[in-house]
Amino acid sequence: MPKCSQAHLAGQISTTKDHPTRGQSVWVVKIGGSLMSAPELKNWLEIFVKYSDGQVIIVPGGGVFADAVLSAQQQSGISDAIAHQLAVKAMDQYGLLLSGINPRLAIASSELEIAERTWQHRAILWLPSQMVLADDEIPQNWQMTSDSIAAWLAHKLEAKQLILLKSKKPSTGQIAQLHADDMIDGCFAEFSQNKEFSSWILAKDDYAHFEDGLFIDKLSQVGVKIES
């Protein structure tokens, strides 16, 4: 079973503006569980629904649901592998919560469903457990959190942009420092470096910059790019 370690911690951007996201390929956007009670969350979801055009795929974090798994592991002594399975299902729960906040999000659990929602030009909310738990190559421990799972999906779907939407932006995009500051997990470097997509961090209040569309030049101006 692969295990990520800190040993791993060591493109051109399109400015097309003919239509928000159209022609720019897929954006994978991971929404952190810390945003659950943030009023800005509704704004972000509305922006994705309005401008996705089938090219934005939302990855839910684990939030309080994953916290409950960690607490249950500490009380029961279950293995990291079992806790990983429960934590991935916790992401499903947060995803369903997001769909309750904005019912116009189109839920997808498989690659086929993602493709169907893309053809429908919908904003896609991905429930990860079906795909993630079917892949034995994904580490089953707490170093593999929703950030790395989002990177795994971005690579699998040949996305061009991966956005980690968090409560606040870091002062640096250096991957080793982000890991040291607990802003990304121990597997993120392995699953994001030397891939075809660019990785960014946005803060919850950055939604105001995207109310007119999900433009790549705006992302490059506002976001903190994650680099080695």
N, C-alpha and C positions, 0 to 999 in steps of 0.2 A: 504494500500500500504506500503510495507516494506521501512524503511528509515535507512540508515547506520548512525552510530554515532561514536564518538571517544571513546565511552565506550568499543568498540571492540578492541581498540588499546592496548592493553596490551602485515629417511629411508636408507636404504642402497643404495649406488650408484654402479651400475654395471660398471665394467671396461672391458667389452667384447670388443675385437678389431678384431674380425673375419671379420667384414664389417661395415663401418660407418652407425650407427643407427640401422642396422638390429639386431633384437632380443632384442632391448632396449626399445621398445614400443614408444609411441607418444611423440614428443616434440611440445609444443605450443609456438610459438615465436611471441611476440607482437613487431611490429616495430613502434617506436615513430614517430609522425609527424614531430618532429624537425630534423629528418634525411633526409627530402625531398631534401634539397639542398646539402647534404653531399656527396662528391665523393665516400666515403666508402659504400654507399648504394648499388651501383651496384655490388660491391664485395660480399656483404652479399647475395644478391639475386642470384648471380651466384653460390655461395657455396650451397645454399639451393636447387637450381635446380640440381646441380651435385650430391649431397649426400643424398637428402631427402629419396629416395626409398619408398615414400608413407608414411613416418612417421613424417614429419615436416608439421605443419599447421601454416601458417602465419596469424596473426591477425593485421590488419592495425589500426594505431592510427587515430586521427581526424585531427590533424595539422591545417593548415590554413582554412580548410573547417569547422572544429568545431569552430574555432575563429570567423568565419563569422556568425555562428549560435548565438554565445554569443552576438555579436554586434547587430544582428537582434533582439534578445530578449530585449536588453537594449533600442533599439529604438521603439519597438512595444509594449512592456509590456506583451508578451505572457507568459503563465505559464511554470514552470519548466518541467511539463509533456510533453508539446508540444515541448519545446526546446530539451528535451531528445530524442524524436523521430527524430527530425531533426539532432541532433548530431550523432545518430547511423547511419543515412543515410549518414552523412558526412564521417563516417568511410568507407562506401561503396565507396564513391568517391575517397578517398585516396587509397583504395584497387585497384580500376580501374587504378589509376595513376601508382601504382606499376606494374600492369600487362602491362602497356604501356612501362615501363622501361625494363622489361624482359618478353616478350610474351610467354616464355616457362612455366611460372607459370600456373597451372591449377586452374581455378576459381571454387569455390563451395559455395553454399548458404544454403544448407540443409544437414542434417545428411546423407541422402541417397547419395547426390552428394559427400560428404566427403568420404564415404565408397567406392564409385565408383573410385574416384581419388586415394584412397589408393590401391585398387586392381590394378590400372594402374601403380603403383609405381611412381607417379608424386609428384612434390612439390606443395603443396596445398595452395592457397590463398583464405581465407575465407572472404566472404562479409556478415557481421553479421546481417543486418537489418531484414531479414526474420525470423530468429530464435529468436533473442533477443526481437523483438517487439511482438512476439507471446507468450512470457512468462510474465504473469502478476505479478510474484513474484520478478521480477527485479526492484529495486528502480528507479523511474523516476525523477532523479535530477542530479545536477552537481557533487555530490559526487561519482556517478557511472560513471566512465570514462572508456576508452578503456583498462586500466590496469586491472580493476576488471572484465570487460567483458571477457578478455582473461582468467582470473582465473575461471570465470563461465564456459567457454568452456572447459578448461582443466579438470575440475571436471566432466563435462557432458560426455566427451570422455574417461575418465579414463586415462588421460595422466600421464606420470611419471615425466616430467620436464616442467616447465613453465619458459620461459626466457623473461625478459623485456629488449628490446634492446633500449638503450638511448644514448644521446650524450656523457654523461660521467658517470663514476661509482662513487657511494658514498663512503665515508670513513668508513661507517658502514652499516651492513645489518639489524640493529634493526628496526623493523617495525614502532614503535612509532616515532623514529627520522626521518625515511624516510618520514613519513606523515608530520611531522613538517617542513621538508625541501622542501615540495611540490614535492617530487619525486614519491609518490604514492597517490592515492585518499583516501577519507574517508571510502570507502567501501571495500578496498582491504583486510584488516585484516579479515573481515567477510567471504569473498569469497575464501580466501586462507589458513587460519589457520585450522589445524586438518583435512586436506585433504590428499589424497593419493599421491599427487605430491609434488616435491620440487620446490621452487621458487628462481630464480636467476636474477641478473642484470648484463648485459654486456654493454660495451661501444662500440661506433661505430668503433673504431680502433682495437678492439679485433678480427676482422675478420682474421687477419694474423695468429692467433693461430689455425684456423679451416680450413686452405686451404688444408689440407690433409685428412679432414673428420670431422664429427660431433661426436667426441668421448666423452663419459661421463666423463672419467677421466680428460680430458682437460677442460671440463666445470667446474669441481670441483676445478681445479687449478686456472683458470682464473676468473671465475665469483664470484660475491659477493652474498653469500647466504642470502636470506631474512628470518629472524627469529624473533620470538616474544621476 
